[in-house]
Amino acid sequence: MSTRRKFLQTSFLGSIGLFSGKKIMAQSDADYPTIKNEPIVLSTWDFGKAANTEAWTILGKGGRALDAVEAGVKIPEADPNNQSVGYGGLPDRDGHVTLDACIMDEYYNCGSVMGLENIIHAISVARLVMEKTPHVVLIGEGAFQFALANGFKKENLLTPESEKAWKEWLKTSKYEPIMNIENKLHKPASGGDMPGGPNNHDTIGMIAMDASGNCSGACTTSGMAFKMRGRVGDSPIIGAGLYVDNEVGAATSTGVGEEVIRIVGSHLVVELMRQGLEPEAACKKAVERIISRNPEKAKKVQVGFLALNKKGQYGGYALQPGFTFAVKSGKEERIIKAKSIY
């Protein structure tokens, strides 16, 4: 009888625990509404708003996230007024505009180009690397010849405005990355100017989830202004500037790429989300990792992360104030000022 009574008590208490667990889970889900299987797109900086609008022409019709992110980032790539991405990008110290880009889909397929010259849409070349070759990365002249072989046209990417900025820089040839921080002279929508020189390390990173619940991402840049010839940042490196894991979500980054590479930043953010952190918290942890590695240097540079999980929750975080990101879904369209450590 005693054994039976204990069994019944244990079973009853176990049932209460199960029901309690379900209740707690329901409350948690209520706190963070699940919008799975509804499309959403995010991108870095104010100029991401126009890119999101283009991406939405695909996402809003039930299209694939991969197609959306490629179409979206092609907008700033073709904008001569954006001096940090594609056509009109600021050159390296030798006067060459070199582009870096990568793309990744829901199946772990990925493609990248580094140091690509004379081709406006580096992101589309990166996609062809993913889809038409057994490789992940093509660089420099090889990437250029691959682009030409696939129908891309050779074009001069150095605009008169960017050439003028480069010649002005040559007077001092001082290389000093300038942070994207809050300042009256900062005009993030166009890459604008700040005291001391160009706002020189913007990137567009875009991550999206489509109506089927699949994620993809794209990242493209002309890199740091007046960089050493051959320098490559985090943007075209899978796991650093961009990472997609369709079980978890996606993340991208912007800022001084060397610092992102050192912590494999976007992959880190995704893995932190896998462990249960929400996107903003995961981005913050990645930023804190940069600080813990070199606290003094972290005060002098800017890095921002942007993340999206499979629930449709999103968030961003940066080292310094000033990092913004754009979001568009069926429920909202806005530019958000990300939180920062400093």
Secondary structure as GFF3:
##gff-version 3
##sequence-region A 1 342
A	DSSP	alpha_helix	2	31	.	.	.	ID=ss1
A	DSSP	beta_strand	40	44	.	.	.	ID=ss2
A	DSSP	alpha_helix	48	59	.	.	.	ID=ss3
A	DSSP	alpha_helix	65	77	.	.	.	ID=ss4
A	DSSP	beta_strand	99	104	.	.	.	ID=ss5
A	DSSP	beta_strand	110	116	.	.	.	ID=ss6
A	DSSP	alpha_helix	122	132	.	.	.	ID=ss7
A	DSSP	beta_strand	137	139	.	.	.	ID=ss8
A	DSSP	alpha_helix	140	149	.	.	.	ID=ss9
A	DSSP	alpha_helix	160	170	.	.	.	ID=ss10
A	DSSP	beta_strand	193	194	.	.	.	ID=ss11
A	DSSP	beta_strand	197	198	.	.	.	ID=ss12
A	DSSP	beta_strand	204	209	.	.	.	ID=ss13
A	DSSP	beta_strand	215	221	.	.	.	ID=ss14
A	DSSP	beta_strand	242	245	.	.	.	ID=ss15
A	DSSP	beta_strand	249	255	.	.	.	ID=ss16
A	DSSP	alpha_helix	257	262	.	.	.	ID=ss17
A	DSSP	alpha_helix	265	274	.	.	.	ID=ss18
A	DSSP	alpha_helix	279	293	.	.	.	ID=ss19
A	DSSP	alpha_helix	295	298	.	.	.	ID=ss20
A	DSSP	beta_strand	303	309	.	.	.	ID=ss21
A	DSSP	beta_strand	314	318	.	.	.	ID=ss22
A	DSSP	beta_strand	324	329	.	.	.	ID=ss23
A	DSSP	beta_strand	333	337	.	.	.	ID=ss24
A	DSSP	beta_strand	339	340	.	.	.	ID=ss25
###
